[in-house]
Amino acid sequence: MNTSVAPVTPTPPWGASRLAPYPDVVRQPYAVVTIDPTTQLGVFRDRVGQVVEMGKHGTSSGTETSTTTNSDSKNDQGHDQDSNQD
């Protein structure tokens, strides 16, 4: 009786075949980021200390209020949401 078992090649995870090498390294236009003490925002500076503009980003805010239509039961509870984006 032959009890040897054929070697099993492990199956890679399903996403491994989708991996690709990282792209070439690109030099960033800034060398250091500091925090402005007045505005508490990041300030990007290049290698000679000049401020580099990194583009604008929008801000958003939102509110959520709880609503209860039946104060003696938690089954009727819901909520409202709204948001603002600029």
N, C-alpha and C positions, 0 to 999 in steps of 0.2 A: 504494500500500500504506500503510495506516494503522498507525503504530508507537506510537501513544499508549496509555498504560496507565491504566486507571481507578484513582483513588486508593483505597488500602486503609485502612479504619478499623481501628486496632489493637484487638485483643481484650484486655480487662483480665484480670489474673490471676484464677483461679477464685474466690479468696476475697474479692476486692474488692467483690462485690455483697453480701457479708454484713456489711460494715463499717457502723457506726452512729456518730453523733456521741457524744463523751464526755458523760456526765451533768453536770448543774450542779455547780459546786464546792461542797463542804461544808466548813465550818470544823471543823478538828480540835480536840478538847478540850485539847490540850497545845500548848505553845509551844517547848519545848526538851527534849532528852533528854541526860542526863549519865550517866556510869558511876559507880556506887557503888564506892569503892576497896576496901571490905571484901568484898563479895559478887561484884564484877565483873559486876553486872547493870545493865541500863538503868533509869534512874529518869526518869519522865515528869513534867514540871512544867508547870502552866498559866501564864497571863500574869502572875499575881501571885506566882509561886514556890511555890505549894502543890502537893504530890505528887498526881498523878492516877493512880488505879488503872486499869490497862489490861487486866485480866482475867487468868486463869490459863491456862497452857499445859502440856500433858503433856510428859513426857520419855520417851525410849526408849533402850535399849541392846541390843547384839547381839553375838554371838560366832560365829566361823566356824572350824572345824577341818578341816584337810586329812586325808584318809584315803587310804592306799595299801595295796592288798592284794597287790601283786606288786612287790617292791622293785627288780627288774631290768627293769621295763617301765613306761613312763608311761601306757600305754593303760588300766590298771586304776585310775587315780587318780580320786577323787571328793572330795566335801566335805559337811560337815554344817553347818546353820545353825540358830540359834534367836534369838528376840528377845523382849524384855519391853517392855510399854507400860503406863504409868500415867497 
